[in-house]
Amino acid sequence: MPHARISILDMLLDETIAAIATPTGEGGIGVVRISGRTALIVAGEIFRPASGIPVAGLPTHTAHYGFALDSVSEEHIDDGVLVVFRNPRSYTGEDTVEISCHGGTVVMRRLLESALRAGARLAEPGEFTKWAFLNGRIDLAQAEAVLDIIRARTDEALRVARRQFNGVLSTRIRMLREELIGIMARIESSIDFPDDVAEMEPEKLVELIRDATTHLAGLLETSERGRVYREGISAAITGRPNVGKSSLMNALLRDSRAIVTPIPGTTRDTIEESLSIQGIPITTIDTAGLRETEDQVEKIGVDRARKVIDEADLVLMVIDAQDGFTLEDEKLLSDLIGRKMIVVVNKTDLVTESDADALAGTVNQWLMDKGSETPQVVVTAAPSNAGIEALENAVAQTVLVGGISSVDGAIVSNVRHRNALERAHTALAQALFTARSGMAADFIAIDLRTAIDSIGLVTGETVSDDVIDRIFSDFCIGK
């Protein structure tokens, strides 16, 4: 742990922090968390165990029924349960107490105020987790995973966050960093003690750096998949009026969210809904039909639709199977070439199967002629959910680089991590070039040091205090 971080920890050791750890509002249970050197003393001022044993004498990892009190008047606030976690076997690495009472707004406010009057101070956002990091209970990547667990919107996103919290990514990062440190140590030893330590064979040095570069590249390849699971994507449903965009959205949602009529221009504003497709969090946006119109209200809807399409991560372009592949469809598709896009040939229940397949083939060939290497064209009949599963598969294959697979290994899901690893990869590529060119070991050592420091940013070995503060400021108070 860097010296600067030790000094920060020393200052924190004399403090005790407290916060409400459960959401604001009414609930069956609310929790006030207290942590620090005097946590047991503070808790003893505001809680009386029914057993009569003072809080300071309670053993670690035990729960005790009792009464929460006002620390000044000793008025009975509520019945509750106090749980003790003594250092170092606590979340923060400091003595920690959690008091659970009825989850009312007034109860929680009075209990927290009582703790603050008894000597604690209000915790800053993420400060409990920050202490866990500073005390070495978790590394920085694991700390960031805590926030990802809280914010996970799908089972797969939760699975990614849990594996990161359990140290799957950190283990890979540390192994890679240790490999580079070993190479660096060998180079520096041969420079500092040339009579005692022989220079590494050039071929061996190139091999070691190349292997490390390959391992790092493998991690980076998971970053787009990780970003999708962590942050989700936006998918805009677009097309001409009355091609079945709203019906398609309802089919994806398995609910009648958007109004559906045979009248063109029914949808005049964007409609947003959240859903999960194969573990991918998706904000799907139904847009107004794109056409030239003199209706001022519809025109506003069309303008908003174009803006949504421009900003979307994925576009679902809907074509009416009855109308065929019109010139208007071609114009709209031309504007989408180069984007992540799936063409949905809808209303296929109103034409023959052979006509639907022929239309899909025509659109597919048109896309290939325009330069699309792997066009995605799916046929659907939204009201009966026909083809919806195929559409979901196409969405997952389009947004997940490398196709669909379960999350069973280390995966980079955080933009900060990806940026750090990209810098490390650039430095390793330069070190590999330098080594292959037969240049002096000093130059190789410079690039290796840059790579080592960049990799250390992920788990926190080389991160600055400003970055740490910025990371934890995104957390909620009480975590």
C-alpha positions as CSV (number, residue, x, y, z in Angstrom):
1,M,0.0,0.0,0.0
2,P,1.5,3.4,-1.0
3,H,2.7,5.7,1.7
4,A,0.2,8.4,0.9
5,R,-2.6,6.0,1.4
6,I,-1.3,4.9,4.7
7,S,-1.3,8.5,5.9
8,I,-5.0,8.8,4.9
9,L,-5.8,5.6,6.7
10,D,-4.0,6.9,9.9
11,M,-6.3,9.9,9.9
12,L,-9.4,7.8,9.4
13,L,-8.6,5.5,12.3
14,D,-9.6,8.1,14.9
15,E,-13.0,8.6,13.3
16,T,-16.3,6.8,13.6
17,I,-18.8,7.1,10.9
18,A,-22.5,6.4,10.8
19,A,-25.2,6.4,8.1
20,I,-28.6,4.9,7.2
21,A,-27.8,1.9,5.1
22,T,-31.3,1.2,3.7
23,P,-33.3,3.2,1.2
24,T,-35.2,6.3,2.4
25,G,-38.9,5.8,3.0
26,E,-41.1,3.3,4.7
27,G,-40.1,-0.3,5.0
28,G,-40.3,-3.4,7.1
29,I,-36.7,-2.9,8.4
30,G,-34.3,0.0,8.3
31,V,-30.6,-0.2,9.2
32,V,-28.2,2.3,10.7
33,R,-24.5,1.3,10.2
34,I,-21.8,2.6,12.5
35,S,-18.1,1.8,12.0
36,G,-14.8,3.0,13.5
37,R,-12.6,2.8,16.5
38,T,-15.4,4.0,18.9
39,A,-18.3,2.2,17.1
40,L,-19.0,0.0,20.1
41,I,-18.9,3.0,22.4
42,V,-21.3,5.0,20.2
43,A,-23.6,2.0,19.9
44,G,-23.6,1.6,23.6
45,E,-24.9,5.1,24.0
46,I,-27.9,4.5,21.7
47,F,-28.8,0.8,22.2
48,R,-29.6,-1.3,25.3
49,P,-29.5,-5.1,24.8
50,A,-32.4,-6.8,26.5
51,S,-29.9,-9.2,28.0
52,G,-28.4,-6.4,30.1
53,I,-24.9,-7.0,28.7
54,P,-23.2,-3.8,27.7
55,V,-22.6,-3.4,23.9
56,A,-18.9,-3.1,24.5
57,G,-18.9,-6.6,25.9
58,L,-20.7,-8.3,23.1
59,P,-18.8,-10.9,21.1
60,T,-18.3,-10.5,17.3
61,H,-20.7,-11.8,14.7
62,T,-23.6,-11.9,17.2
63,A,-27.1,-10.4,17.1
64,H,-28.9,-9.0,20.1
65,Y,-32.5,-7.9,20.6
66,G,-32.9,-4.6,22.6
67,F,-34.0,-1.0,22.5
68,A,-32.8,1.9,20.5
69,L,-32.5,5.1,22.6
70,D,-32.0,8.8,22.2
71,S,-28.4,9.4,23.3
72,V,-29.3,12.5,25.3
73,S,-32.8,12.0,26.8
74,E,-32.6,8.2,26.7
75,E,-36.1,8.2,25.3
76,H,-37.1,4.8,23.8
77,I,-37.1,5.3,20.0
78,D,-37.9,1.7,18.9
79,D,-37.3,-2.0,19.5
80,G,-34.6,-3.5,17.3
81,V,-31.7,-5.9,16.8
82,L,-28.0,-4.9,17.1
83,V,-25.3,-7.0,15.2
84,V,-21.7,-6.7,16.2
85,F,-18.7,-7.2,13.8
86,R,-15.4,-6.6,15.5
87,N,-12.2,-5.7,13.6
88,P,-10.6,-7.0,11.5
89,R,-13.5,-9.4,10.6
90,S,-15.9,-6.8,9.4
91,Y,-16.8,-5.2,6.1
92,T,-14.7,-2.1,6.8
93,G,-11.9,-3.8,8.8
94,E,-12.9,-1.6,11.7
95,D,-15.3,-2.3,14.6
96,T,-18.8,-2.1,13.0
97,V,-22.3,-2.2,14.4
98,E,-25.6,-2.4,12.5
99,I,-28.8,-1.6,14.3
100,S,-32.0,-2.8,12.6
101,C,-35.3,-1.2,13.6
102,H,-38.7,-0.6,11.9
103,G,-38.0,1.1,8.6
104,G,-39.9,4.3,9.2
105,T,-38.5,7.7,8.1
106,V,-38.7,9.2,11.6
107,V,-37.3,6.1,13.3
108,M,-34.2,6.1,11.1
109,R,-33.7,9.8,11.3
110,R,-33.8,9.9,15.1
111,L,-31.6,6.8,15.4
112,L,-29.0,8.4,13.1
113,E,-29.1,11.7,14.9
114,S,-28.7,9.9,18.1
115,A,-25.5,8.2,16.8
116,L,-24.1,11.5,15.6
117,R,-24.7,13.1,19.0
118,A,-23.0,10.2,20.6
119,G,-19.7,10.9,18.8
120,A,-20.0,9.5,15.2
121,R,-19.9,11.7,12.1
122,L,-22.1,11.3,9.0
123,A,-20.4,9.0,6.5
124,E,-19.6,10.3,3.1
125,P,-20.9,8.5,0.0
126,G,-19.3,5.1,-0.3
127,E,-17.1,5.7,2.8
128,F,-17.8,2.3,4.4
129,T,-16.6,0.5,1.2
130,K,-13.7,3.1,0.9
131,W,-12.5,2.0,4.4
132,A,-12.7,-1.6,3.3
133,F,-10.4,-0.8,0.4
134,L,-8.0,1.3,2.5
135,N,-7.8,-1.4,5.1
136,G,-7.0,-4.0,2.5
137,R,-10.2,-6.0,2.9
138,I,-10.9,-5.6,-0.8
139,D,-9.0,-4.1,-3.8
140,L,-10.3,-1.2,-5.9
141,A,-11.8,-3.4,-8.6
142,Q,-13.8,-5.4,-6.0
143,A,-14.9,-2.1,-4.4
144,E,-16.2,-0.9,-7.7
145,A,-18.0,-4.2,-8.1
146,V,-20.1,-3.4,-5.0
147,L,-21.7,-0.5,-6.9
148,D,-22.2,-2.7,-9.9
149,I,-24.0,-5.3,-7.8
150,I,-26.3,-2.6,-6.4
151,R,-27.0,-1.2,-9.9
152,A,-27.3,-4.5,-11.8
153,R,-30.4,-4.6,-14.0
154,T,-30.3,-8.2,-15.1
155,D,-29.3,-11.6,-13.7
156,E,-26.3,-11.6,-16.1
157,A,-25.2,-8.1,-15.1
158,L,-25.4,-9.3,-11.5
159,R,-23.3,-12.4,-12.3
160,V,-20.6,-10.3,-13.9
161,A,-20.5,-8.0,-10.9
162,R,-20.4,-10.9,-8.4
163,R,-17.5,-12.5,-10.2
164,Q,-15.6,-9.2,-10.1
165,F,-16.4,-8.8,-6.4
166,N,-15.2,-12.3,-5.7
167,G,-11.8,-11.4,-7.2
168,V,-11.9,-13.3,-10.6
169,L,-10.7,-10.2,-12.5
170,S,-8.4,-9.1,-9.8
171,T,-6.6,-12.5,-9.7
172,R,-6.0,-12.3,-13.5
173,I,-4.7,-8.7,-13.1
174,R,-2.4,-9.6,-10.3
175,M,-0.9,-12.6,-12.1
176,L,-0.2,-10.5,-15.1
177,R,1.3,-7.7,-13.1
178,E,3.5,-10.2,-11.2
179,E,4.7,-11.6,-14.5
180,L,5.7,-8.2,-15.7
181,I,7.4,-7.3,-12.4
182,G,9.4,-10.5,-12.6
183,I,10.6,-9.5,-16.1
184,M,11.3,-6.0,-14.9
185,A,13.3,-7.3,-11.9
186,R,15.4,-9.5,-14.1
187,I,16.2,-6.6,-16.5
188,E,17.0,-4.2,-13.8
189,S,19.2,-6.7,-11.9
190,S,21.3,-7.3,-15.1
191,I,21.7,-3.5,-15.5
192,D,22.6,-2.8,-11.8
193,F,24.7,-5.9,-11.3
194,P,26.2,-6.9,-14.7
195,D,29.0,-9.0,-13.1
196,D,26.5,-11.1,-11.1
197,V,23.4,-11.3,-13.2
198,A,23.6,-12.2,-16.9
199,E,21.3,-10.5,-19.4
200,M,18.3,-12.4,-20.4
201,E,18.5,-14.1,-23.8
202,P,16.8,-11.7,-26.4
203,E,14.6,-14.5,-27.7
204,K,13.5,-15.4,-24.2
205,L,12.7,-11.7,-23.4
206,V,10.7,-11.3,-26.5
207,E,8.8,-14.5,-25.7
208,L,7.9,-13.4,-22.2
209,I,6.7,-9.9,-23.3
210,R,4.8,-11.4,-26.2
211,D,3.0,-13.8,-23.9
212,A,2.1,-11.0,-21.5
213,T,0.8,-8.9,-24.3
214,T,-1.4,-11.8,-25.5
215,H,-2.8,-12.3,-22.1
216,L,-3.7,-8.6,-21.8
217,A,-5.2,-8.6,-25.2
218,G,-7.5,-11.5,-24.2
219,L,-8.8,-9.5,-21.2
220,L,-9.4,-6.4,-23.4
221,E,-11.4,-8.5,-25.8
222,T,-14.0,-9.0,-23.1
223,S,-14.5,-5.3,-22.5
224,E,-17.3,-4.6,-25.0
225,R,-19.3,-7.6,-23.7
226,G,-18.6,-6.4,-20.1
227,R,-19.7,-2.8,-20.9
228,V,-23.0,-4.1,-22.4
229,Y,-23.8,-6.2,-19.4
230,R,-22.9,-3.4,-17.0
231,E,-24.3,-0.3,-18.7
232,G,-26.9,-1.8,-21.1
233,I,-27.8,-0.5,-24.5
234,S,-30.5,1.6,-26.1
235,A,-32.4,0.2,-29.0
236,A,-34.6,2.4,-31.2
237,I,-37.4,0.9,-33.2
238,T,-37.9,2.8,-36.4
239,G,-39.4,2.6,-39.9
240,R,-42.2,4.1,-41.9
241,P,-45.6,4.8,-40.3
242,N,-47.9,1.8,-39.7
243,V,-45.3,-1.0,-40.2
244,G,-45.9,-2.5,-36.8
245,K,-43.2,-0.7,-34.6
246,S,-45.5,-0.4,-31.6
247,S,-46.7,-4.0,-32.0
248,L,-43.1,-5.1,-32.1
249,M,-42.3,-3.2,-28.9
250,N,-45.3,-4.8,-27.1
251,A,-44.1,-8.2,-28.3
252,L,-40.6,-7.7,-26.9
253,L,-42.1,-6.4,-23.6
254,R,-44.7,-9.2,-23.4
255,D,-47.1,-6.4,-22.6
256,S,-49.4,-3.9,-24.3
257,R,-47.4,-0.8,-23.5
258,A,-47.7,1.1,-26.8
259,I,-51.1,2.0,-28.4
260,V,-51.6,0.0,-31.6
261,T,-54.1,1.1,-34.3
262,P,-54.3,0.6,-38.1
263,I,-54.1,4.4,-38.4
264,P,-50.7,5.7,-39.7
265,G,-49.0,8.2,-37.3
266,T,-50.6,6.8,-34.1
267,T,-47.3,7.1,-32.3
268,R,-46.4,10.7,-32.2
269,D,-43.8,10.7,-29.4
270,T,-41.1,8.4,-28.2
271,I,-42.0,5.7,-25.7
272,E,-39.3,4.2,-23.6
273,E,-39.4,0.9,-21.7
274,S,-36.7,-1.3,-20.0
275,L,-36.4,-5.0,-20.7
276,S,-33.8,-7.8,-20.6
277,I,-32.8,-9.8,-23.6
278,Q,-30.6,-12.8,-22.7
279,G,-29.2,-10.9,-19.7
280,I,-28.6,-7.7,-21.6
281,P,-30.2,-4.6,-20.1
282,I,-32.0,-2.8,-22.9
283,T,-33.9,0.5,-23.0
284,T,-36.2,0.0,-26.0
285,I,-37.6,3.2,-27.6
286,D,-40.6,3.1,-29.9
287,T,-40.5,6.1,-32.3
288,A,-42.9,8.0,-34.5
289,G,-43.1,6.7,-38.1
290,L,-40.6,8.5,-40.3
291,R,-42.3,10.4,-43.2
292,E,-42.8,13.9,-44.5
293,T,-45.8,15.5,-42.8
294,E,-47.6,18.8,-42.5
295,D,-49.0,17.9,-39.1
296,Q,-47.1,20.0,-36.7
297,V,-47.5,17.6,-33.8
298,E,-46.5,14.6,-35.9
299,K,-43.5,16.6,-37.2
300,I,-42.2,17.1,-33.7
301,G,-42.5,13.4,-33.1
302,V,-40.6,12.6,-36.3
303,D,-37.8,15.1,-35.4
304,R,-37.5,13.4,-31.9
305,A,-37.4,10.0,-33.6
306,R,-34.5,11.0,-35.8
307,K,-32.6,12.3,-32.7
308,V,-33.3,9.1,-30.8
309,I,-32.1,7.0,-33.8
310,D,-28.9,9.0,-34.0
311,E,-28.1,8.4,-30.3
312,A,-29.2,4.7,-30.1
313,D,-26.7,1.9,-29.7
314,L,-28.8,-0.4,-31.9
315,V,-31.5,0.3,-34.5
316,L,-34.4,-2.1,-35.3
317,M,-35.6,-1.1,-38.7
318,V,-39.1,-2.4,-39.3
319,I,-40.5,-3.2,-42.8
320,D,-44.1,-4.1,-43.6
321,A,-44.2,-7.5,-45.4
322,Q,-47.4,-6.5,-47.1
323,D,-45.9,-3.4,-48.7
324,G,-42.6,-5.1,-49.7
325,F,-39.3,-3.3,-49.8
326,T,-40.3,0.2,-50.8
327,L,-38.2,3.2,-52.0
328,E,-38.9,4.9,-48.6
329,D,-37.5,1.8,-46.8
330,E,-34.4,1.9,-49.0
331,K,-33.8,5.6,-48.2
332,L,-34.2,5.0,-44.5
333,L,-31.9,2.0,-44.6
334,S,-29.3,3.9,-46.6
335,D,-29.0,6.4,-43.7
336,L,-28.3,3.5,-41.3
337,I,-25.5,1.8,-43.2
338,G,-22.6,1.4,-40.9
339,R,-24.7,1.3,-37.7
340,K,-25.5,-1.7,-35.5
341,M,-28.8,-2.6,-37.1
342,I,-31.3,-5.4,-37.5
343,V,-34.0,-5.3,-40.2
344,V,-37.3,-6.7,-39.0
345,V,-39.7,-7.8,-41.8
346,N,-42.9,-7.6,-39.8
347,K,-46.6,-8.5,-40.5
348,T,-45.5,-11.8,-42.1
349,D,-48.8,-13.4,-40.9
350,L,-50.5,-11.3,-43.7
351,V,-48.5,-12.8,-46.5
352,T,-47.5,-16.3,-47.6
353,E,-44.4,-17.8,-46.0
354,S,-42.6,-18.0,-49.4
355,D,-43.3,-14.3,-50.0
356,A,-41.9,-13.4,-46.5
357,D,-38.8,-15.4,-47.1
358,A,-38.3,-13.9,-50.6
359,L,-38.7,-10.4,-49.1
360,A,-36.2,-11.1,-46.4
361,G,-33.7,-12.4,-49.0
362,T,-34.2,-9.3,-51.1
363,V,-33.4,-7.0,-48.1
364,N,-30.4,-9.2,-47.1
365,Q,-29.0,-9.0,-50.7
366,W,-29.5,-5.2,-50.8
367,L,-27.6,-4.8,-47.5
368,M,-24.7,-7.0,-48.8
369,D,-24.6,-4.9,-52.0
370,K,-24.3,-1.8,-49.8
371,G,-21.2,-3.3,-48.0
372,S,-22.8,-5.1,-45.0
373,E,-20.8,-8.3,-44.4
374,T,-23.1,-9.9,-41.9
375,P,-26.6,-8.4,-42.3
376,Q,-29.2,-9.3,-39.8
377,V,-32.7,-9.8,-41.2
378,V,-35.5,-11.3,-39.1
379,V,-39.1,-12.1,-40.0
380,T,-41.8,-11.6,-37.4
381,A,-45.5,-11.4,-36.9
382,A,-45.6,-9.3,-33.7
383,P,-49.2,-9.8,-32.6
384,S,-48.7,-13.6,-32.3
385,N,-45.0,-13.3,-31.1
386,A,-43.9,-15.2,-34.1
387,G,-40.2,-14.7,-34.8
388,I,-39.7,-12.7,-31.5
389,E,-37.3,-15.3,-30.1
390,A,-35.2,-15.2,-33.3
391,L,-35.2,-11.4,-33.0
392,E,-33.9,-11.6,-29.5
393,N,-31.1,-13.9,-30.6
394,A,-30.2,-11.5,-33.3
395,V,-30.1,-8.6,-30.8
396,A,-27.8,-10.5,-28.5
397,Q,-25.5,-11.6,-31.3
398,T,-25.3,-8.0,-32.7
399,V,-24.5,-6.2,-29.4
400,L,-22.3,-8.9,-27.8
401,V,-18.9,-9.0,-29.6
402,G,-17.9,-12.6,-30.1
403,G,-21.5,-14.0,-29.8
404,I,-23.5,-15.3,-26.9
405,S,-21.9,-17.3,-24.0
406,S,-22.3,-17.5,-20.3
407,V,-20.1,-15.4,-18.1
408,D,-17.7,-17.9,-16.6
409,G,-14.3,-16.1,-16.6
410,A,-12.7,-12.8,-15.9
411,I,-14.4,-10.0,-17.8
412,V,-13.6,-6.3,-18.0
413,S,-16.9,-4.3,-17.6
414,N,-15.6,-1.0,-16.2
415,V,-14.5,1.8,-18.6
416,R,-11.8,2.9,-16.2
417,H,-10.4,-0.6,-16.1
418,R,-10.5,-0.8,-19.9
419,N,-8.7,2.5,-20.4
420,A,-6.0,1.5,-17.9
421,L,-5.5,-1.9,-19.7
422,E,-5.4,-0.2,-23.1
423,R,-2.6,2.0,-21.9
424,A,-0.8,-1.0,-20.5
425,H,-1.3,-2.9,-23.8
426,T,0.2,0.1,-25.8
427,A,3.2,0.1,-23.5
428,L,3.7,-3.6,-23.8
429,A,3.5,-3.4,-27.6
430,Q,6.2,-0.7,-27.5
431,A,8.3,-2.9,-25.2
432,L,7.9,-5.8,-27.6
433,F,9.0,-3.7,-30.5
434,T,12.0,-2.4,-28.6
435,A,13.0,-5.9,-27.5
436,R,12.7,-7.2,-31.1
437,S,14.8,-4.3,-32.4
438,G,17.6,-5.3,-30.1
439,M,17.7,-1.9,-28.3
440,A,19.2,-1.4,-24.8
441,A,17.4,-3.0,-21.9
442,D,16.9,0.4,-20.3
443,F,14.4,1.4,-22.9
444,I,12.5,-1.9,-22.5
445,A,12.4,-1.3,-18.7
446,I,10.8,2.1,-19.2
447,D,7.9,0.6,-21.2
448,L,7.5,-2.2,-18.8
449,R,7.2,0.2,-15.9
450,T,4.5,2.1,-17.7
451,A,2.6,-1.1,-18.3
452,I,3.0,-2.3,-14.6
453,D,1.8,1.1,-13.3
454,S,-1.2,1.1,-15.7
455,I,-2.3,-2.4,-14.7
456,G,-2.0,-1.4,-11.1
457,L,-4.6,1.2,-11.6
458,V,-7.3,-1.5,-11.9
459,T,-6.8,-3.0,-8.5
460,G,-5.5,0.2,-6.8
461,E,-1.8,-0.5,-6.3
462,T,-0.9,2.6,-8.3
463,V,-4.0,4.7,-8.2
464,S,-4.0,8.3,-6.9
465,D,-6.1,9.5,-4.0
466,D,-8.0,11.9,-6.2
467,V,-9.1,8.9,-8.4
468,I,-10.1,7.0,-5.3
469,D,-12.2,9.9,-4.0
470,R,-13.9,10.3,-7.4
471,I,-14.8,6.6,-7.6
472,F,-16.4,6.4,-4.1
473,S,-18.3,9.7,-4.6
474,D,-20.6,7.7,-7.0
475,F,-21.7,5.4,-4.2
476,C,-24.8,6.0,-2.0
477,I,-24.4,7.1,1.6
478,G,-24.4,4.1,3.8
479,K,-22.5,1.7,1.6
